[in-house]
Amino acid sequence: MTAPKPQPDDRAAQAARVADYLEQHPHATQKEIDAVCDTGCISKVLSDMPRPELLGMGYGLAYGCREVLCVAGTKRRPVRTYALLHRPRTQPDLFTAT
């Protein structure tokens, strides 16, 4: 029995995984998203997601901030959070008859 051929993990597939996670866990940090979604470079994926000119992109993201503990719980620092507003709209195919 042969193993299934691995599927390409392009930026659109990574963005879809991040969007699925953000639907279930709004206001997640980059560290939380990267730990679950395994995107390689989460900052590149998050910066590409709102760009509609890229294939498979055009997500709506909301940005926020929350404080997390650091220095063994003695200090707090602000961390950016992300939430999904909408997924990309699919454009109708202009070349097929309806």
Contacts in CASP RR format, 6 or more apart in sequence:
PFRMAT RR
TARGET T0000
AUTHOR 0000-0000-0000
METHOD contacts of the structure
MODEL  1
MTAPKPQPDDRAAQAARVADYLEQHPHATQKEIDAVCDTGCISKVLSDMP
RPELLGMGYGLAYGCREVLCVAGTKRRPVRTYALLHRPRTQPDLFTAT
7 13 0 8 1.000
11 44 0 8 1.000
11 45 0 8 1.000
11 48 0 8 1.000
11 54 0 8 1.000
11 57 0 8 1.000
12 55 0 8 1.000
12 56 0 8 1.000
12 57 0 8 1.000
14 37 0 8 1.000
14 39 0 8 1.000
14 40 0 8 1.000
14 45 0 8 1.000
15 45 0 8 1.000
15 48 0 8 1.000
15 49 0 8 1.000
15 56 0 8 1.000
15 57 0 8 1.000
15 59 0 8 1.000
17 37 0 8 1.000
17 38 0 8 1.000
17 39 0 8 1.000
18 33 0 8 1.000
18 37 0 8 1.000
18 39 0 8 1.000
18 42 0 8 1.000
18 45 0 8 1.000
18 46 0 8 1.000
18 49 0 8 1.000
19 49 0 8 1.000
19 59 0 8 1.000
19 84 0 8 1.000
19 87 0 8 1.000
21 28 0 8 1.000
21 33 0 8 1.000
21 36 0 8 1.000
21 37 0 8 1.000
22 28 0 8 1.000
22 33 0 8 1.000
22 61 0 8 1.000
22 82 0 8 1.000
22 83 0 8 1.000
22 84 0 8 1.000
23 84 0 8 1.000
25 32 0 8 1.000
26 83 0 8 1.000
26 84 0 8 1.000
27 64 0 8 1.000
27 66 0 8 1.000
27 81 0 8 1.000
27 82 0 8 1.000
27 83 0 8 1.000
28 81 0 8 1.000
28 82 0 8 1.000
28 83 0 8 1.000
29 66 0 8 1.000
29 68 0 8 1.000
29 79 0 8 1.000
29 80 0 8 1.000
29 81 0 8 1.000
29 82 0 8 1.000
30 42 0 8 1.000
30 43 0 8 1.000
30 46 0 8 1.000
30 80 0 8 1.000
30 82 0 8 1.000
31 79 0 8 1.000
33 39 0 8 1.000
33 42 0 8 1.000
33 46 0 8 1.000
33 82 0 8 1.000
34 40 0 8 1.000
34 42 0 8 1.000
39 45 0 8 1.000
46 61 0 8 1.000
46 82 0 8 1.000
48 54 0 8 1.000
48 57 0 8 1.000
49 57 0 8 1.000
49 58 0 8 1.000
49 59 0 8 1.000
49 60 0 8 1.000
49 61 0 8 1.000
50 57 0 8 1.000
50 58 0 8 1.000
50 59 0 8 1.000
50 60 0 8 1.000
50 61 0 8 1.000
51 57 0 8 1.000
51 58 0 8 1.000
52 58 0 8 1.000
52 88 0 8 1.000
56 88 0 8 1.000
57 88 0 8 1.000
58 87 0 8 1.000
58 88 0 8 1.000
59 84 0 8 1.000
59 85 0 8 1.000
59 86 0 8 1.000
59 87 0 8 1.000
59 88 0 8 1.000
60 84 0 8 1.000
60 85 0 8 1.000
60 86 0 8 1.000
60 87 0 8 1.000
61 82 0 8 1.000
61 83 0 8 1.000
61 84 0 8 1.000
61 85 0 8 1.000
62 82 0 8 1.000
62 83 0 8 1.000
62 84 0 8 1.000
62 85 0 8 1.000
63 80 0 8 1.000
63 81 0 8 1.000
63 82 0 8 1.000
64 80 0 8 1.000
64 81 0 8 1.000
64 82 0 8 1.000
64 83 0 8 1.000
65 78 0 8 1.000
65 79 0 8 1.000
65 80 0 8 1.000
65 81 0 8 1.000
66 78 0 8 1.000
66 79 0 8 1.000
66 81 0 8 1.000
67 76 0 8 1.000
67 77 0 8 1.000
67 78 0 8 1.000
67 79 0 8 1.000
68 76 0 8 1.000
68 77 0 8 1.000
68 79 0 8 1.000
69 75 0 8 1.000
69 76 0 8 1.000
70 76 0 8 1.000
70 77 0 8 1.000
92 98 0 8 1.000
END
